[in-house]
Amino acid sequence: MKSWIGRRVIKTGVAVFITAFICHLINLPPTFAVITAIVTTEPTAADSLKKGMIRLPAAALGATFAIAVDFVLGQNAITYALVAMLTIIVCSKLKLDTGTLVATLTAVAMIPGTTDHAIFDFSIRISGTSIGIIVSTFVNFIILPPKFGPILVKKVDALYQQTANKFALILESHLLDDTVDRTHYYRQLHEELTKAYQLTQFQHDEWQYRRSCEFERRSFGYLQKKLDYLHLTLFHLGKICHLRLNQSLSKKEKELLRNTIKSFCTIYEDHYHQITTAHFINIEKMKQLRSEQNKQDSFLSQICHELISLNEVTSELAQITTDERRFSMEETSYPTYIFQKQALYD
């Protein structure tokens, strides 16, 4: 069921239930409040608090435009269009962008139910919207606080797995001299890396409002370092994508390239990023192959240079992983989700 019902789904359901219950209790129309509670449930409590402070005045602006335009033009198609446009423009000018959606929904949905009692309509709609915003913020802050550590571990491991797969595909396309656009492999990985960095920002935002232990922060710092090394890896991968096969390769040279890439892929797919002796042997052969090249702009010279540089990044990745793993085994309070296989040694 975890794949079907996540924390955000549960929090949204709880927020809607509490909002509707309060509205029925005080005889308010629940529609506006429930819609607001749904669209204002954020990934983090920090986002809920920040955006909640913006959404309340934005919703008030939207309700004001709805009453004013309806009073002047009545309920027709142009009224809906003008209210939506005015709300979006003013929210943008006042830098209330995160509240634009809630404000526009409040304004447009308010038009059909307006009466001659403008102040009463305004107070009813704003009360419902405010209840939705406040309840969703409260639920997001108190109930089931997000845990980005385990999510980020899975994301980082998946990214290294994908990098290994794309790396092998890029090399094969070079060796087969395909005309396929190799840069789309790089772009896909970079997009996923950006999403992973966003998770780290979510966690830092959460720590502004929640306590965290030293080991939790240290483990998260380790995951950020892994993302930084992946960023460097993608830098070299991107340069390899743009290489041009401008020379013929022998069977022995192709085999060496395939073996070297395969050893890189094995390291990236390993949760501990351990480097084997065979990998160092391949790198030494790459150094020798590069020294044998007469032209620096030849394909072999350039790809050897990138792979040797990439080996330095990979060696540092392996070293920080080894150090962190050793530290985690010495500290019982260290988060167990970082090195999940460690349970075998407990």
PyMOL commands that set and color helices and strands:
alter all, ss='L'
color gray80, all
select helices_A, chain A and resi 7-25+30-39+45-73+77-93+97-113+118-142+148-175+183-206+214-241+251-269+277-291+299-330+340-345
alter helices_A, ss='H'
color red, helices_A
deselect
rebuild
show_as cartoon
